[in-house]
Amino acid sequence: MKQQQQQQQEEEEEEEDKKKKKKKKKKKKKKKKKKKKKKKKKKKIASERRRDATVRSFLDSTVCDSIDQSTKLNAGN
């Protein structure tokens, strides 16, 4: 009788361990997914900033060129 109870208790403990491991694995996977999503968002923001900076510098140079041309035209008149 004692052996049977001990065996049953061991089986229950094993089941609990399996459940805990499964829960821990699921939590770890969720955390990893969240981290990956956050990293992707940061990359997207950085990419947008670079693109904005490129456009801004292009516009600045275009505006400067047009101002230079207009001053040359005005100076020529």
PQR file with spaces between the fields and no chain letter, atoms N, CA, C, O and H, PARSE charges and radii, in Angstrom:
ATOM       1  N    MET     1       0.821   -1.193    0.000 -0.4000 1.5000
ATOM       2  CA   MET     1       0.000    0.000    0.000 -0.0000 2.0000
ATOM       3  C    MET     1       0.868    1.262    0.000  0.5500 1.7000
ATOM       4  O    MET     1       0.590    2.220   -0.721 -0.5500 1.4000
ATOM       5  N    LYS     2       1.912    1.245    0.810 -0.4000 1.5000
ATOM       6  CA   LYS     2       2.805    2.396    0.877 -0.0000 2.0000
ATOM       7  C    LYS     2       3.497    2.623   -0.456  0.5500 1.7000
ATOM       8  O    LYS     2       3.665    3.761   -0.895 -0.5500 1.4000
ATOM       9  H    LYS     2       2.138    0.467    1.395  0.4000 1.0000
ATOM      10  N    GLN     3       3.894    1.542   -1.090 -0.4000 1.5000
ATOM      11  CA   GLN     3       4.566    1.649   -2.398 -0.0000 2.0000
ATOM      12  C    GLN     3       3.646    2.304   -3.416  0.5500 1.7000
ATOM      13  O    GLN     3       4.067    3.154   -4.200 -0.5500 1.4000
ATOM      14  H    GLN     3       3.758    0.617   -0.734  0.4000 1.0000
ATOM      15  N    GLN     4       2.402    1.898   -3.390 -0.4000 1.5000
ATOM      16  CA   GLN     4       1.426    2.429   -4.341 -0.0000 2.0000
ATOM      17  C    GLN     4       1.231    3.936   -4.119  0.5500 1.7000
ATOM      18  O    GLN     4       1.180    4.702   -5.081 -0.5500 1.4000
ATOM      19  H    GLN     4       2.061    1.207   -2.753  0.4000 1.0000
ATOM      20  N    GLN     5       1.126    4.349   -2.881 -0.4000 1.5000
ATOM      21  CA   GLN     5       0.959    5.770   -2.565 -0.0000 2.0000
ATOM      22  C    GLN     5       2.196    6.561   -2.975  0.5500 1.7000
ATOM      23  O    GLN     5       2.099    7.661   -3.520 -0.5500 1.4000
ATOM      24  H    GLN     5       1.168    3.726   -2.100  0.4000 1.0000
ATOM      25  N    GLN     6       3.348    5.984   -2.704 -0.4000 1.5000
ATOM      26  CA   GLN     6       4.601    6.651   -3.057 -0.0000 2.0000
ATOM      27  C    GLN     6       4.719    6.796   -4.572  0.5500 1.7000
ATOM      28  O    GLN     6       5.135    7.840   -5.074 -0.5500 1.4000
ATOM      29  H    GLN     6       3.427    5.090   -2.262  0.4000 1.0000
ATOM      30  N    GLN     7       4.351    5.747   -5.286 -0.4000 1.5000
ATOM      31  CA   GLN     7       4.418    5.779   -6.751 -0.0000 2.0000
ATOM      32  C    GLN     7       3.454    6.831   -7.300  0.5500 1.7000
ATOM      33  O    GLN     7       3.787    7.577   -8.221 -0.5500 1.4000
ATOM      34  H    GLN     7       4.013    4.899   -4.878  0.4000 1.0000
ATOM      35  N    GLN     8       2.265    6.876   -6.725 -0.4000 1.5000
ATOM      36  CA   GLN     8       1.260    7.848   -7.166 -0.0000 2.0000
ATOM      37  C    GLN     8       1.756    9.270   -6.902  0.5500 1.7000
ATOM      38  O    GLN     8       1.573   10.159   -7.734 -0.5500 1.4000
ATOM      39  H    GLN     8       1.994    6.270   -5.977  0.4000 1.0000
ATOM      40  N    GLN     9       2.370    9.477   -5.767 -0.4000 1.5000
ATOM      41  CA   GLN     9       2.893   10.795   -5.413 -0.0000 2.0000
ATOM      42  C    GLN     9       3.998   11.205   -6.381  0.5500 1.7000
ATOM      43  O    GLN     9       4.059   12.360   -6.803 -0.5500 1.4000
ATOM      44  H    GLN     9       2.519    8.755   -5.092  0.4000 1.0000
ATOM      45  N    GLU    10       4.862   10.275   -6.728 -0.4000 1.5000
ATOM      46  CA   GLU    10       5.938   10.555   -7.683 -0.0000 2.0000
ATOM      47  C    GLU    10       5.377   10.940   -9.047  0.5500 1.7000
ATOM      48  O    GLU    10       5.867   11.864   -9.697 -0.5500 1.4000
ATOM      49  H    GLU    10       4.813    9.337   -6.385  0.4000 1.0000
ATOM      50  N    GLU    11       4.340   10.215   -9.471 -0.4000 1.5000
ATOM      51  CA   GLU    11       3.708   10.515  -10.762 -0.0000 2.0000
ATOM      52  C    GLU    11       3.099   11.920  -10.751  0.5500 1.7000
ATOM      53  O    GLU    11       3.210   12.662  -11.727 -0.5500 1.4000
ATOM      54  H    GLU    11       3.943    9.464   -8.944  0.4000 1.0000
ATOM      55  N    GLU    12       2.466   12.268   -9.655 -0.4000 1.5000
ATOM      56  CA   GLU    12       1.866   13.601   -9.536 -0.0000 2.0000
ATOM      57  C    GLU    12       2.942   14.689   -9.580  0.5500 1.7000
ATOM      58  O    GLU    12       2.764   15.728  -10.215 -0.5500 1.4000
ATOM      59  H    GLU    12       2.376   11.665   -8.862  0.4000 1.0000
ATOM      60  N    GLU    13       4.044   14.435   -8.906 -0.4000 1.5000
ATOM      61  CA   GLU    13       5.151   15.390   -8.915 -0.0000 2.0000
ATOM      62  C    GLU    13       5.726   15.553  -10.317  0.5500 1.7000
ATOM      63  O    GLU    13       6.055   16.662  -10.737 -0.5500 1.4000
ATOM      64  H    GLU    13       4.189   13.591   -8.390  0.4000 1.0000
ATOM      65  N    GLU    14       5.843   14.439  -11.037 -0.4000 1.5000
ATOM      66  CA   GLU    14       6.339   14.493  -12.420 -0.0000 2.0000
ATOM      67  C    GLU    14       5.400   15.315  -13.291  0.5500 1.7000
ATOM      68  O    GLU    14       5.839   16.123  -14.109 -0.5500 1.4000
ATOM      69  H    GLU    14       5.575   13.538  -10.696  0.4000 1.0000
ATOM      70  N    GLU    15       4.100   15.097  -13.104 -0.4000 1.5000
ATOM      71  CA   GLU    15       3.115   15.858  -13.882 -0.0000 2.0000
ATOM      72  C    GLU    15       3.234   17.354  -13.587  0.5500 1.7000
ATOM      73  O    GLU    15       3.200   18.182  -14.497 -0.5500 1.4000
ATOM      74  H    GLU    15       3.743   14.440  -12.440  0.4000 1.0000
ATOM      75  N    GLU    16       3.373   17.683  -12.311 -0.4000 1.5000
ATOM      76  CA   GLU    16       3.528   19.091  -11.928 -0.0000 2.0000
ATOM      77  C    GLU    16       4.778   19.691  -12.557  0.5500 1.7000
ATOM      78  O    GLU    16       4.754   20.814  -13.060 -0.5500 1.4000
ATOM      79  H    GLU    16       3.401   17.010  -11.572  0.4000 1.0000
ATOM      80  N    ASP    17       5.867   18.933  -12.523 -0.4000 1.5000
ATOM      81  CA   ASP    17       7.118   19.398  -13.130 -0.0000 2.0000
ATOM      82  C    ASP    17       6.934   19.654  -14.617  0.5500 1.7000
ATOM      83  O    ASP    17       7.410   20.658  -15.148 -0.5500 1.4000
ATOM      84  H    ASP    17       5.887   18.020  -12.114  0.4000 1.0000
ATOM      85  N    LYS    18       6.231   18.730  -15.291 -0.4000 1.5000
ATOM      86  CA   LYS    18       5.983   18.890  -16.733 -0.0000 2.0000
ATOM      87  C    LYS    18       5.171   20.155  -16.992  0.5500 1.7000
ATOM      88  O    LYS    18       5.470   20.923  -17.907 -0.5500 1.4000
ATOM      89  H    LYS    18       5.844   17.915  -14.860  0.4000 1.0000
ATOM      90  N    LYS    19       4.141   20.357  -16.173 -0.4000 1.5000
ATOM      91  CA   LYS    19       3.296   21.548  -16.336 -0.0000 2.0000
ATOM      92  C    LYS    19       4.104   22.826  -16.122  0.5500 1.7000
ATOM      93  O    LYS    19       3.971   23.795  -16.870 -0.5500 1.4000
ATOM      94  H    LYS    19       3.899   19.733  -15.431  0.4000 1.0000
ATOM      95  N    LYS    20       4.950   22.809  -15.080 -0.4000 1.5000
ATOM      96  CA   LYS    20       5.776   23.982  -14.794 -0.0000 2.0000
ATOM      97  C    LYS    20       6.734   24.264  -15.940  0.5500 1.7000
ATOM      98  O    LYS    20       6.912   25.413  -16.343 -0.5500 1.4000
ATOM      99  H    LYS    20       5.058   22.022  -14.472  0.4000 1.0000
ATOM     100  N    LYS    21       7.355   23.197  -16.466 -0.4000 1.5000
ATOM     101  CA   LYS    21       8.293   23.367  -17.581 -0.0000 2.0000
ATOM     102  C    LYS    21       7.577   23.933  -18.795  0.5500 1.7000
ATOM     103  O    LYS    21       8.080   24.834  -19.467 -0.5500 1.4000
ATOM     104  H    LYS    21       7.210   22.263  -16.138  0.4000 1.0000
ATOM     105  N    LYS    22       6.383   23.387  -19.068 -0.4000 1.5000
ATOM     106  CA   LYS    22       5.605   23.841  -20.220 -0.0000 2.0000
ATOM     107  C    LYS    22       5.236   25.314  -20.065  0.5500 1.7000
ATOM     108  O    LYS    22       5.331   26.094  -21.012 -0.5500 1.4000
ATOM     109  H    LYS    22       5.975   22.656  -18.522  0.4000 1.0000
ATOM     110  N    LYS    23       4.815   25.680  -18.856 -0.4000 1.5000
ATOM     111  CA   LYS    23       4.428   27.063  -18.582 -0.0000 2.0000
ATOM     112  C    LYS    23       5.633   27.992  -18.726  0.5500 1.7000
ATOM     113  O    LYS    23       5.530   29.078  -19.297 -0.5500 1.4000
ATOM     114  H    LYS    23       4.738   25.046  -18.086  0.4000 1.0000
ATOM     115  N    LYS    24       6.775   27.548  -18.200 -0.4000 1.5000
ATOM     116  CA   LYS    24       8.000   28.341  -18.267 -0.0000 2.0000
ATOM     117  C    LYS    24       8.427   28.528  -19.719  0.5500 1.7000
ATOM     118  O    LYS    24       8.833   29.617  -20.124 -0.5500 1.4000
ATOM     119  H    LYS    24       6.858   26.666  -17.737  0.4000 1.0000
ATOM     120  N    LYS    25       8.330   27.442  -20.501 -0.4000 1.5000
ATOM     121  CA   LYS    25       8.709   27.493  -21.913 -0.0000 2.0000
ATOM     122  C    LYS    25       7.802   28.460  -22.672  0.5500 1.7000
ATOM     123  O    LYS    25       8.265   29.245  -23.499 -0.5500 1.4000
ATOM     124  H    LYS    25       8.000   26.557  -20.172  0.4000 1.0000
ATOM     125  N    LYS    26       6.506   28.390  -22.378 -0.4000 1.5000
ATOM     126  CA   LYS    26       5.533   29.264  -23.032 -0.0000 2.0000
ATOM     127  C    LYS    26       5.821   30.727  -22.694  0.5500 1.7000
ATOM     128  O    LYS    26       5.764   31.598  -23.561 -0.5500 1.4000
ATOM     129  H    LYS    26       6.130   27.752  -21.706  0.4000 1.0000
ATOM     130  N    LYS    27       6.129   30.981  -21.422 -0.4000 1.5000
ATOM     131  CA   LYS    27       6.425   32.341  -20.967 -0.0000 2.0000
ATOM     132  C    LYS    27       7.681   32.869  -21.656  0.5500 1.7000
ATOM     133  O    LYS    27       7.732   34.021  -22.087 -0.5500 1.4000
ATOM     134  H    LYS    27       6.175   30.273  -20.717  0.4000 1.0000
ATOM     135  N    LYS    28       8.698   32.003  -21.751 -0.4000 1.5000
ATOM     136  CA   LYS    28       9.956   32.381  -22.388 -0.0000 2.0000
ATOM     137  C    LYS    28       9.726   32.706  -23.865  0.5500 1.7000
ATOM     138  O    LYS    28      10.274   33.673  -24.394 -0.5500 1.4000
ATOM     139  H    LYS    28       8.657   31.067  -21.401  0.4000 1.0000
ATOM     140  N    LYS    29       8.903   31.877  -24.521 -0.4000 1.5000
ATOM     141  CA   LYS    29       8.598   32.077  -25.938 -0.0000 2.0000
ATOM     142  C    LYS    29       7.872   33.407  -26.141  0.5500 1.7000
ATOM     143  O    LYS    29       8.159   34.146  -27.083 -0.5500 1.4000
ATOM     144  H    LYS    29       8.458   31.092  -24.091  0.4000 1.0000
ATOM     145  N    LYS    30       6.932   33.699  -25.249 -0.4000 1.5000
ATOM     146  CA   LYS    30       6.165   34.947  -25.331 -0.0000 2.0000
ATOM     147  C    LYS    30       7.087   36.150  -25.144  0.5500 1.7000
ATOM     148  O    LYS    30       6.975   37.152  -25.852 -0.5500 1.4000
ATOM     149  H    LYS    30       6.698   33.098  -24.483  0.4000 1.0000
ATOM     150  N    LYS    31       8.006   36.032  -24.173 -0.4000 1.5000
ATOM     151  CA   LYS    31       8.951   37.113  -23.895 -0.0000 2.0000
ATOM     152  C    LYS    31       9.852   37.347  -25.103  0.5500 1.7000
ATOM     153  O    LYS    31      10.126   38.489  -25.473 -0.5500 1.4000
ATOM     154  H    LYS    31       8.098   35.219  -23.598  0.4000 1.0000
ATOM     155  N    LYS    32      10.312   36.248  -25.717 -0.4000 1.5000
ATOM     156  CA   LYS    32      11.185   36.334  -26.888 -0.0000 2.0000
ATOM     157  C    LYS    32      10.449   37.009  -28.046  0.5500 1.7000
ATOM     158  O    LYS    32      11.012   37.846  -28.751 -0.5500 1.4000
ATOM     159  H    LYS    32      10.089   35.320  -25.417  0.4000 1.0000
ATOM     160  N    LYS    33       9.181   36.629  -28.229 -0.4000 1.5000
ATOM     161  CA   LYS    33       8.372   37.202  -29.300 -0.0000 2.0000
ATOM     162  C    LYS    33       8.186   38.706  -29.084  0.5500 1.7000
ATOM     163  O    LYS    33       8.266   39.494  -30.026 -0.5500 1.4000
ATOM     164  H    LYS    33       8.723   35.949  -27.656  0.4000 1.0000
ATOM     165  N    LYS    34       7.936   39.092  -27.826 -0.4000 1.5000
ATOM     166  CA   LYS    34       7.747   40.501  -27.490 -0.0000 2.0000
ATOM     167  C    LYS    34       9.027   41.291  -27.756  0.5500 1.7000
ATOM     168  O    LYS    34       8.988   42.401  -28.285 -0.5500 1.4000
ATOM     169  H    LYS    34       7.871   38.452  -27.061  0.4000 1.0000
ATOM     170  N    LYS    35      10.164   40.695  -27.376 -0.4000 1.5000
ATOM     171  CA   LYS    35      11.457   41.339  -27.574 -0.0000 2.0000
ATOM     172  C    LYS    35      11.727   41.529  -29.065  0.5500 1.7000
ATOM     173  O    LYS    35      12.216   42.576  -29.490 -0.5500 1.4000
ATOM     174  H    LYS    35      10.195   39.793  -26.946  0.4000 1.0000
ATOM     175  N    LYS    36      11.401   40.497  -29.858 -0.4000 1.5000
ATOM     176  CA   LYS    36      11.609   40.549  -31.303 -0.0000 2.0000
ATOM     177  C    LYS    36      10.745   41.650  -31.923  0.5500 1.7000
ATOM     178  O    LYS    36      11.195   42.392  -32.797 -0.5500 1.4000
ATOM     179  H    LYS    36      11.004   39.647  -29.513  0.4000 1.0000
ATOM     180  N    LYS    37       9.506   41.742  -31.458 -0.4000 1.5000
ATOM     181  CA   LYS    37       8.583   42.755  -31.968 -0.0000 2.0000
ATOM     182  C    LYS    37       9.098   44.161  -31.647  0.5500 1.7000
ATOM     183  O    LYS    37       9.034   45.067  -32.478 -0.5500 1.4000
ATOM     184  H    LYS    37       9.141   41.139  -30.748  0.4000 1.0000
ATOM     185  N    LYS    38       9.609   44.323  -30.424 -0.4000 1.5000
ATOM     186  CA   LYS    38      10.140   45.619  -29.992 -0.0000 2.0000
ATOM     187  C    LYS    38      11.347   46.008  -30.840  0.5500 1.7000
ATOM     188  O    LYS    38      11.491   47.163  -31.241 -0.5500 1.4000
ATOM     189  H    LYS    38       9.661   43.587  -29.748  0.4000 1.0000
ATOM     190  N    LYS    39      12.215   45.025  -31.108 -0.4000 1.5000
ATOM     191  CA   LYS    39      13.416   45.265  -31.908 -0.0000 2.0000
ATOM     192  C    LYS    39      13.022   45.674  -33.331  0.5500 1.7000
ATOM     193  O    LYS    39      13.617   46.580  -33.916 -0.5500 1.4000
ATOM     194  H    LYS    39      12.098   44.087  -30.782  0.4000 1.0000
ATOM     195  N    LYS    40      12.012   44.994  -33.875 -0.4000 1.5000
ATOM     196  CA   LYS    40      11.541   45.295  -35.229 -0.0000 2.0000
ATOM     197  C    LYS    40      10.992   46.723  -35.294  0.5500 1.7000
ATOM     198  O    LYS    40      11.220   47.445  -36.265 -0.5500 1.4000
ATOM     199  H    LYS    40      11.529   44.259  -33.400  0.4000 1.0000
ATOM     200  N    LYS    41      10.269   47.114  -34.248 -0.4000 1.5000
ATOM     201  CA   LYS    41       9.698   48.460  -34.195 -0.0000 2.0000
ATOM     202  C    LYS    41      10.808   49.509  -34.145  0.5500 1.7000
ATOM     203  O    LYS    41      10.731   50.540  -34.812 -0.5500 1.4000
ATOM     204  H    LYS    41      10.084   46.528  -33.460  0.4000 1.0000
ATOM     205  N    LYS    42      11.851   49.232  -33.337 -0.4000 1.5000
ATOM     206  CA   LYS    42      12.983   50.158  -33.241 -0.0000 2.0000
ATOM     207  C    LYS    42      13.664   50.309  -34.590  0.5500 1.7000
ATOM     208  O    LYS    42      14.020   51.416  -34.993 -0.5500 1.4000
ATOM     209  H    LYS    42      11.914   48.394  -32.794  0.4000 1.0000
ATOM     210  N    LYS    43      13.846   49.180  -35.295 -0.4000 1.5000
ATOM     211  CA   LYS    43      14.483   49.211  -36.612 -0.0000 2.0000
ATOM     212  C    LYS    43      13.664   50.059  -37.574  0.5500 1.7000
ATOM     213  O    LYS    43      14.211   50.848  -38.345 -0.5500 1.4000
ATOM     214  H    LYS    43      13.557   48.280  -34.968  0.4000 1.0000
ATOM     215  N    LYS    44      12.344   49.888  -37.519 -0.4000 1.5000
ATOM     216  CA   LYS    44      11.451   50.632  -38.409 -0.0000 2.0000
ATOM     217  C    LYS    44      11.561   52.133  -38.143  0.5500 1.7000
ATOM     218  O    LYS    44      11.631   52.933  -39.076 -0.5500 1.4000
ATOM     219  H    LYS    44      11.900   49.247  -36.893  0.4000 1.0000
ATOM     220  N    ILE    45      11.573   52.500  -36.879 -0.4000 1.5000
ATOM     221  CA   ILE    45      11.685   53.916  -36.509 -0.0000 2.0000
ATOM     222  C    ILE    45      13.017   54.488  -36.976  0.5500 1.7000
ATOM     223  O    ILE    45      13.070   55.595  -37.513 -0.5500 1.4000
ATOM     224  H    ILE    45      11.516   51.850  -36.121  0.4000 1.0000
ATOM     225  N    ALA    46      14.099   53.727  -36.769 -0.4000 1.5000
ATOM     226  CA   ALA    46      15.428   54.178  -37.199 -0.0000 2.0000
ATOM     227  C    ALA    46      15.462   54.359  -38.712  0.5500 1.7000
ATOM     228  O    ALA    46      16.039   55.323  -39.216 -0.5500 1.4000
ATOM     229  H    ALA    46      14.056   52.828  -36.333  0.4000 1.0000
ATOM     230  N    SER    47      14.847   53.434  -39.428 -0.4000 1.5000
ATOM     231  CA   SER    47      14.800   53.508  -40.887 -0.0000 2.0000
ATOM     232  C    SER    47      14.053   54.763  -41.334  0.5500 1.7000
ATOM     233  O    SER    47      14.484   55.469  -42.246 -0.5500 1.4000
ATOM     234  H    SER    47      14.379   52.651  -39.019  0.4000 1.0000
ATOM     235  N    GLU    48      12.924   55.026  -40.673 -0.4000 1.5000
ATOM     236  CA   GLU    48      12.149   56.227  -41.009 -0.0000 2.0000
ATOM     237  C    GLU    48      12.953   57.496  -40.735  0.5500 1.7000
ATOM     238  O    GLU    48      12.904   58.448  -41.513 -0.5500 1.4000
ATOM     239  H    GLU    48      12.574   54.452  -39.932  0.4000 1.0000
ATOM     240  N    ARG    49      13.682   57.504  -39.643 -0.4000 1.5000
ATOM     241  CA   ARG    49      14.508   58.680  -39.316 -0.0000 2.0000
ATOM     242  C    ARG    49      15.573   58.911  -40.379  0.5500 1.7000
ATOM     243  O    ARG    49      15.801   60.042  -40.807 -0.5500 1.4000
ATOM     244  H    ARG    49      13.722   56.730  -39.010  0.4000 1.0000
ATOM     245  N    ARG    50      16.226   57.822  -40.804 -0.4000 1.5000
ATOM     246  CA   ARG    50      17.256   57.951  -41.846 -0.0000 2.0000
ATOM     247  C    ARG    50      16.641   58.474  -43.139  0.5500 1.7000
ATOM     248  O    ARG    50      17.204   59.346  -43.801 -0.5500 1.4000
ATOM     249  H    ARG    50      16.040   56.903  -40.457  0.4000 1.0000
ATOM     250  N    ARG    51      15.480   57.931  -43.488 -0.4000 1.5000
ATOM     251  CA   ARG    51      14.810   58.360  -44.714 -0.0000 2.0000
ATOM     252  C    ARG    51      14.433   59.835  -44.618  0.5500 1.7000
ATOM     253  O    ARG    51      14.642   60.600  -45.559 -0.5500 1.4000
ATOM     254  H    ARG    51      15.023   57.223  -42.950  0.4000 1.0000
ATOM     255  N    ASP    52      13.878   60.225  -43.478 -0.4000 1.5000
ATOM     256  CA   ASP    52      13.503   61.626  -43.263 -0.0000 2.0000
ATOM     257  C    ASP    52      14.717   62.542  -43.365  0.5500 1.7000
ATOM     258  O    ASP    52      14.650   63.614  -43.966 -0.5500 1.4000
ATOM     259  H    ASP    52      13.708   59.603  -42.713  0.4000 1.0000
ATOM     260  N    ALA    53      15.822   62.111  -42.774 -0.4000 1.5000
ATOM     261  CA   ALA    53      17.050   62.913  -42.811 -0.0000 2.0000
ATOM     262  C    ALA    53      17.546   63.064  -44.246  0.5500 1.7000
ATOM     263  O    ALA    53      17.988   64.141  -44.646 -0.5500 1.4000
ATOM     264  H    ALA    53      15.877   61.240  -42.286  0.4000 1.0000
ATOM     265  N    THR    54      17.470   61.983  -45.015 -0.4000 1.5000
ATOM     266  CA   THR    54      17.905   62.025  -46.414 -0.0000 2.0000
ATOM     267  C    THR    54      17.034   62.990  -47.203  0.5500 1.7000
ATOM     268  O    THR    54      17.537   63.819  -47.962 -0.5500 1.4000
ATOM     269  H    THR    54      17.110   61.109  -44.690  0.4000 1.0000
ATOM     270  N    VAL    55      15.733   62.875  -47.019 -0.4000 1.5000
ATOM     271  CA   VAL    55      14.796   63.760  -47.726 -0.0000 2.0000
ATOM     272  C    VAL    55      15.040   65.204  -47.311  0.5500 1.7000
ATOM     273  O    VAL    55      15.057   66.106  -48.149 -0.5500 1.4000
ATOM     274  H    VAL    55      15.325   62.202  -46.403  0.4000 1.0000
ATOM     275  N    ARG    56      15.229   65.417  -46.009 -0.4000 1.5000
ATOM     276  CA   ARG    56      15.459   66.767  -45.502 -0.0000 2.0000
ATOM     277  C    ARG    56      16.727   67.366  -46.108  0.5500 1.7000
ATOM     278  O    ARG    56      16.735   68.522  -46.530 -0.5500 1.4000
ATOM     279  H    ARG    56      15.216   64.685  -45.328  0.4000 1.0000
ATOM     280  N    SER    57      17.797   66.572  -46.146 -0.4000 1.5000
ATOM     281  CA   SER    57      19.054   67.094  -46.695 -0.0000 2.0000
ATOM     282  C    SER    57      18.901   67.371  -48.192  0.5500 1.7000
ATOM     283  O    SER    57      19.446   68.348  -48.706 -0.5500 1.4000
ATOM     284  H    SER    57      17.790   65.633  -45.802  0.4000 1.0000
ATOM     285  N    PHE    58      18.157   66.505  -48.886 -0.4000 1.5000
ATOM     286  CA   PHE    58      17.919   66.731  -50.315 -0.0000 2.0000
ATOM     287  C    PHE    58      17.141   68.029  -50.514  0.5500 1.7000
ATOM     288  O    PHE    58      17.488   68.850  -51.363 -0.5500 1.4000
ATOM     289  H    PHE    58      17.715   65.712  -48.468  0.4000 1.0000
ATOM     290  N    LEU    59      16.089   68.201  -49.724 -0.4000 1.5000
ATOM     291  CA   LEU    59      15.279   69.420  -49.845 -0.0000 2.0000
ATOM     292  C    LEU    59      16.098   70.655  -49.494  0.5500 1.7000
ATOM     293  O    LEU    59      15.993   71.685  -50.161 -0.5500 1.4000
ATOM     294  H    LEU    59      15.807   67.534  -49.034  0.4000 1.0000
ATOM     295  N    ASP    60      16.910   70.552  -48.452 -0.4000 1.5000
ATOM     296  CA   ASP    60      17.764   71.679  -48.067 -0.0000 2.0000
ATOM     297  C    ASP    60      18.690   72.064  -49.212  0.5500 1.7000
ATOM     298  O    ASP    60      18.835   73.241  -49.541 -0.5500 1.4000
ATOM     299  H    ASP    60      16.996   69.716  -47.911  0.4000 1.0000
ATOM     300  N    SER    61      19.310   71.059  -49.809 -0.4000 1.5000
ATOM     301  CA   SER    61      20.244   71.352  -50.903 -0.0000 2.0000
ATOM     302  C    SER    61      19.491   71.924  -52.105  0.5500 1.7000
ATOM     303  O    SER    61      19.993   72.822  -52.781 -0.5500 1.4000
ATOM     304  H    SER    61      19.192   70.103  -49.541  0.4000 1.0000
ATOM     305  N    THR    62      18.298   71.411  -52.373 -0.4000 1.5000
ATOM     306  CA   THR    62      17.496   71.908  -53.487 -0.0000 2.0000
ATOM     307  C    THR    62      17.088   73.351  -53.230  0.5500 1.7000
ATOM     308  O    THR    62      17.168   74.199  -54.119 -0.5500 1.4000
ATOM     309  H    THR    62      17.890   70.681  -51.824  0.4000 1.0000
ATOM     310  N    VAL    63      16.652   73.620  -52.016 -0.4000 1.5000
ATOM     311  CA   VAL    63      16.239   74.979  -51.652 -0.0000 2.0000
ATOM     312  C    VAL    63      17.436   75.917  -51.732  0.5500 1.7000
ATOM     313  O    VAL    63      17.318   77.031  -52.243 -0.5500 1.4000
ATOM     314  H    VAL    63      16.587   72.931  -51.293  0.4000 1.0000
ATOM     315  N    CYS    64      18.581   75.477  -51.234 -0.4000 1.5000
ATOM     316  CA   CYS    64      19.794   76.306  -51.285 -0.0000 2.0000
ATOM     317  C    CYS    64      20.178   76.594  -52.734  0.5500 1.7000
ATOM     318  O    CYS    64      20.539   77.720  -53.077 -0.5500 1.4000
ATOM     319  H    CYS    64      18.676   74.573  -50.818  0.4000 1.0000
ATOM     320  N    ASP    65      20.098   75.567  -53.581 -0.4000 1.5000
ATOM     321  CA   ASP    65      20.420   75.747  -54.999 -0.0000 2.0000
ATOM     322  C    ASP    65      19.473   76.749  -55.643  0.5500 1.7000
ATOM     323  O    ASP    65      19.907   77.622  -56.395 -0.5500 1.4000
ATOM     324  H    ASP    65      19.805   74.652  -53.302  0.4000 1.0000
ATOM     325  N    SER    66      18.188   76.628  -55.350 -0.4000 1.5000
ATOM     326  CA   SER    66      17.222   77.542  -55.956 -0.0000 2.0000
ATOM     327  C    SER    66      17.432   78.964  -55.431  0.5500 1.7000
ATOM     328  O    SER    66      17.263   79.925  -56.181 -0.5500 1.4000
ATOM     329  H    SER    66      17.836   75.919  -54.739  0.4000 1.0000
ATOM     330  N    ILE    67      17.791   79.109  -54.174 -0.4000 1.5000
ATOM     331  CA   ILE    67      18.068   80.444  -53.622 -0.0000 2.0000
ATOM     332  C    ILE    67      19.308   81.029  -54.301  0.5500 1.7000
ATOM     333  O    ILE    67      19.322   82.202  -54.673 -0.5500 1.4000
ATOM     334  H    ILE    67      17.928   78.328  -53.565  0.4000 1.0000
ATOM     335  N    ASP    68      20.349   80.204  -54.460 -0.4000 1.5000
ATOM     336  CA   ASP    68      21.569   80.655  -55.135 -0.0000 2.0000
ATOM     337  C    ASP    68      21.255   81.116  -56.555  0.5500 1.7000
ATOM     338  O    ASP    68      21.747   82.150  -57.005 -0.5500 1.4000
ATOM     339  H    ASP    68      20.338   79.251  -54.158  0.4000 1.0000
ATOM     340  N    GLN    69      20.430   80.337  -57.257 -0.4000 1.5000
ATOM     341  CA   GLN    69      20.084   80.686  -58.638 -0.0000 2.0000
ATOM     342  C    GLN    69      19.293   81.989  -58.685  0.5500 1.7000
ATOM     343  O    GLN    69      19.529   82.839  -59.543 -0.5500 1.4000
ATOM     344  H    GLN    69      20.029   79.496  -56.891  0.4000 1.0000
ATOM     345  N    SER    70      18.362   82.136  -57.762 -0.4000 1.5000
ATOM     346  CA   SER    70      17.550   83.359  -57.771 -0.0000 2.0000
ATOM     347  C    SER    70      18.405   84.578  -57.423  0.5500 1.7000
ATOM     348  O    SER    70      18.184   85.657  -57.973 -0.5500 1.4000
ATOM     349  H    SER    70      18.171   81.445  -57.064  0.4000 1.0000
ATOM     350  N    THR    71      19.362   84.428  -56.534 -0.4000 1.5000
ATOM     351  CA   THR    71      20.236   85.563  -56.201 -0.0000 2.0000
ATOM     352  C    THR    71      21.142   85.895  -57.383  0.5500 1.7000
ATOM     353  O    THR    71      21.443   87.063  -57.631 -0.5500 1.4000
ATOM     354  H    THR    71      19.542   83.551  -56.088  0.4000 1.0000
ATOM     355  N    LYS    72      21.574   84.869  -58.110 -0.4000 1.5000
ATOM     356  CA   LYS    72      22.407   85.110  -59.295 -0.0000 2.0000
ATOM     357  C    LYS    72      21.594   85.841  -60.359  0.5500 1.7000
ATOM     358  O    LYS    72      22.084   86.767  -61.005 -0.5500 1.4000
ATOM     359  H    LYS    72      21.330   83.920  -57.908  0.4000 1.0000
ATOM     360  N    LEU    73      20.346   85.409  -60.531 -0.4000 1.5000
ATOM     361  CA   LEU    73      19.486   86.055  -61.525 -0.0000 2.0000
ATOM     362  C    LEU    73      19.218   87.505  -61.132  0.5500 1.7000
ATOM     363  O    LEU    73      19.266   88.404  -61.972 -0.5500 1.4000
ATOM     364  H    LEU    73      19.949   84.656  -60.006  0.4000 1.0000
ATOM     365  N    ASN    74      18.939   87.719  -59.863 -0.4000 1.5000
ATOM     366  CA   ASN    74      18.680   89.080  -59.376 -0.0000 2.0000
ATOM     367  C    ASN    74      19.928   89.945  -59.490  0.5500 1.7000
ATOM     368  O    ASN    74      19.848   91.127  -59.827 -0.5500 1.4000
ATOM     369  H    ASN    74      18.899   86.989  -59.181  0.4000 1.0000
ATOM     370  N    ALA    75      21.059   89.357  -59.212 -0.4000 1.5000
ATOM     371  CA   ALA    75      22.317   90.103  -59.299 -0.0000 2.0000
ATOM     372  C    ALA    75      22.628   90.445  -60.752  0.5500 1.7000
ATOM     373  O    ALA    75      23.206   91.493  -61.038 -0.5500 1.4000
ATOM     374  H    ALA    75      21.124   88.397  -58.938  0.4000 1.0000
ATOM     375  N    GLY    76      22.254   89.579  -61.645 -0.4000 1.5000
ATOM     376  CA   GLY    76      22.505   89.803  -63.069 -0.0000 2.0000
ATOM     377  C    GLY    76      21.624   90.897  -63.633  0.5500 1.7000
ATOM     378  O    GLY    76      22.007   91.547  -64.606 -0.5500 1.4000
ATOM     379  H    GLY    76      21.784   88.727  -61.413  0.4000 1.0000
ATOM     380  N    ASN    77      20.458   91.122  -63.055 -0.4000 1.5000
ATOM     381  CA   ASN    77      19.537   92.136  -63.571 -0.0000 2.0000
ATOM     382  C    ASN    77      19.931   93.461  -63.135  0.5500 1.7000
ATOM     383  O    ASN    77      19.271   94.444  -63.473 -0.5500 1.4000
ATOM     384  H    ASN    77      20.147   90.595  -62.265  0.4000 1.0000
